[in-house]
Amino acid sequence: MKISLKTVLVVMLGSFLFSVAVNMFIIPANLGEGGVTGMSLIFLYAFGWSPAITTFVMNMLLLAVGYKFLSKRSMVLTIVSIISLSVFLRLTESWQLHLDEVLVAPIFGGFIIGIGIGLIVMVGGTTAGTTILARIAHKYLDVSTSYALLFFDLIVVAISLTVMPIEKALLTTLSLYIGTKAMDFMIEGTNPKKAVTIISQNPEPIAKMLDEDIGRGVTLLSGKGYYTKRETDVLYCVINKLQLTKTKRMIRKIDPNAFVVVHDVRDVLGNGFITED
C-alpha cells in the first residue's frame, strides 16, 4: 500500500472545503446536512454541542463498524479525512456569513460541500458516516455513490425535522441535491467517457486510426448482418469525450458509409482511465 503526499493533501483540501461550507453557509442559515454532519447539526441546534466533537465521535464509531468494507488504502485516507474534518470544523467555527437571501446559503453551501466530498472520494477516501454506506451500496448494488449518499442523507434530513421547520428542511434538501450534482461532476465529470461501436466494410484503417491517432485500444468483435448474412468486424472503443469529435471526423474520412453508435459510459476501469480500490 502506497499513499502519496499529494493524495493526503487532496483529502485534507476536501475536508477543509467541507468544513468551511458547513460553518460559513449551513450553520448561519440554520440548515441541516446529510450523514453524520447532519446528525451533529441536530445535536448543535438541540443541545449546543460542538459539531467538531460530535462528528469525530460518530465517524469513528461508524468507521469501527464498517472498516471491513474498505480497503487498507481507503481506511487510512478515511482516518485522515475524519481527523482533518474535525480539526477544520473547529478552526473555522467563526467563519460565518449571515445572508439576507435565503437561497444563497443552500446553493453555495451545497456546491462547496459536494466539491469537498468529491475530492475525497476521487482519490479513494471517504468522509466516513453515510459515505461508507454509500460506497457499500456502490460496491454491491452497483448504485451511483453520489445518489446512494443522497438517499441516506435524506433520511437524516427527515430526522432533522425534530429541530427545524419544514422550510429549512426543504432548503436543506436543495443543498443536498446541489452537493450531489457537484460531487458527480468531481467524480465522473473530470473523466467523461464515450463508448463507440463502429460497423464498417473497411475496419482495419479505422482500427489503426483509433490506436495510433486517438491513442485508444480497440476491440474487434465478430458480427453478421441479419439481412445480408455477411460476416463483418465490429469495432468497439472507449474514448474521452473530448476525443469524440475528432474520432467521428476521421471515421467519416476513412469510410463515409460506416455505421457509428456512440454510447454514454458511466464507469470505466483500466489503463488510461480512473481506477478504484
N, C-alpha and C positions, 0 to 999 in steps of 0.2 A: 504493500500500500504506500503510495507516494502522493503527497498533497503539496502543491506548490504554494509559495508565499502569495502569489497573485490570486490564487483561489481563495485563500483565507481572507485576503483584503476585500475581495468581491463580496464574500459573505458578510463581513463587517460593514461594508458600504450599504448592502441591502438592509441590514439590521438598523443602521443609522437612519436611513430614509424612512423606514417603517416607524421608528420611534419619533422622528420629527413630525411626521404626518399625524400621528396619534396625539401628541402634545400640542401641536400648533393649530390643528384644524378640528379634530374629532372631539376632544375633551372640552374646549371652549364653547363648542356648539351643543354640548350635552348630547352628543350622538353615541351610538353604540358601535360595536365592531364584532366581527366573527371570531370563532375559535376561543382560545384561551385568553387572548387580549380582550375579547368581548366580555368574557366572564369576569376578568379583572376590573373592567369598567363598571360592571354591575356592582361589584363589591365597593368600588370607589364611590359611586353615587349613593349606595345604600348605607355604607359604614365609614367611608372616608379612608379606606385602606389604600396604600400606595400601589399603583399598578406595577411598578418596578419589582416589588417584593412578591406580590401575588402571582404575577406572570412567571417569575422564576420558579416558584414552588410548584405551581401546577404543571408547568412544562417539564420539569424534572421528573415529576410523578408519572406523567404520560410517557415520557421517554423510557422510564424504567419498565413500563408495561409493554411498550411497542418496539423496544430495541431489536428484537429478533426479526422484525420486518425490514430492517435497514442493513445495508452493507456496512463493513467497518469504516469505509471512507465516509459514507453518509452519516454514520454515527458520530464521527469526530467533528465533521462540519456542522452537524446539528447542535452539538455541545457548544461549539464556538458561537453559533447563532444565538443560542439561549442566553449565554453569558453576555454577549455583546448587546443583545436586545434589552436585557435588564439594566445594564450599565448605562446605555444611551437613553433609556426611558427616564432614568434618574437624573442624568446630566442635562436633559433638555426639558425638564418639568416646567421651567419658567418661560419657555419659548411658546407663548400663547398669542394667538390672533383672535380678537373679538370682532367679528364682522357683522355688519348690518344685513347684508344679502344672504338669505338662508341657503341658497344653492351653492355658494362658493365653497363652503366647508366640505360637504359631501363629494363634490366634484373633484376638487384638488386633493382632498384628503384621501379619497378612494384611489385616485390616479397614482399618487406617490406611494401609497401602500402597495398597490399592485406592482409597481416598478420594483420596489424593495423586495417583495416576496419572489418576484420573477427572477431577479438577480441571484437570489439564494438557491432557488430550485434549478436554475440553469447550470450551476456548477456542481450539482449533485447533493446539495444540503436541503434541510427543511427548517422551518421555524418551530418544529415540534407541534404539540397540540393537535388540532384537527388536520394540519398538513400531513402528519403521519398517517392519519386515517385516509386522507385523500390519495396519498401515494400507494397505500394498500389497495384501495379501490382501483387505481390505475393499473397496478401490477396484476391483480387477479380478476378484475372485471372489465379491463380494457376501457375504462372510463377516463375521459379527459381529466387531468389533475386539477385544472382550474375550476371545472364545473363540479367536480366532486367536492372540492373545497367550498364552493358556493353553497352546495346543499347542506353541508354540515354547519356552515356559518349561519344559514338562515334559521337553523334550529336554535342557535344561541340568541339570535335576534328575537325569536319568539319568547324566549325566557326573559329577555331584557324588557319586555312589556310590563314586567312587575315593578320596574323602577323608572319608566319613561312613558310619556304619552304616545299614542298611535302615530302622531305626526312625526315625532322623532324616529320612531321605528321605521316608518316609510322612507324617510331621508337616509337612514342607515342602510336600508335595502338598496337604495340608489347608489350609495357609496360602495357597497359590496359588488354591485354589478359592474360599475366602472372599474373597480380594482380587478375584477375577473378579466375584463377585456384587456386591461393594461398588462396583466400577468400573462395572458395568452400571447400578446404581442412580444413580450420579452422571451418567452419560452419557444414559440413557434415562428413568430413574425420575423425574427432576426435570421431565420434559416428557411425561407419559403422554398417549397419544393413543388415540382410538377413531374408527373409520370407521362411519358409519351409512347404511344403504341403506333407503329408505322407498318403499313402493308404496301409493299412496292414490288414491281417486277424487276427492279434493279437495286436489290438491297445492299450489295457489297459496298459500293461507293458511299451510300448513306451511313452504313455502319462505320466505315473508315473515317468519314467526316465527324461523326459523333465522338469517336475515340481520339482522333488527332487534333481536330479543330475546337471542339467543345470541351474535350478533356473528361469525358464520362464513359464509363463502361457500358457495353451493350450486350443484351441477351438475345440470342436467336432462338425463336420458337418455331416449331413446325406447324403450318396451317394448311387448310384445304378449303377452297371455295365451295360453297354448297351448290351453287348453280353450275359453275364451270367444271367442278370436280378436279380443279387444277391444284397441284401441290405448290405451296409458296412459303417463303420465310416471313415470319413476323418479328419485327424488331421491337424490343422493349428497353426503355432507358429512363432513368430518373435524373433530372437536371434541376439546377437552381432556377427560380422564377425569372431572374434577370437574364438567363441564357435562352429563354423561350423564344423571343422574337428572332434572334439570330438563327436559332435552330430551325424554325419554320421557314425562314427565308432561304436557308441553304438547302433544305429538303426540296422546296419548290424549284430551286435552280437545278438540282440533280434530277428530279423526277416530278414534273408538274402534275402527273396523274396519281401520285402517291396518296393513299388514304391515311390521314393522320388524326389520331384521337388524343386529346390532352386531358389528363385526369388531375384533380386536386389530390394531394397527398398530405396526410396529417402527420405521420411519423416515419422517419427513415433512419435506420440504424446501420452503420457500416462505414467503410472507408470513404472519407470526404464529407461525411455528414455527422450530425450530432450523435454521440454515443451516450448510453446510460449505464448505470451500475447494474 
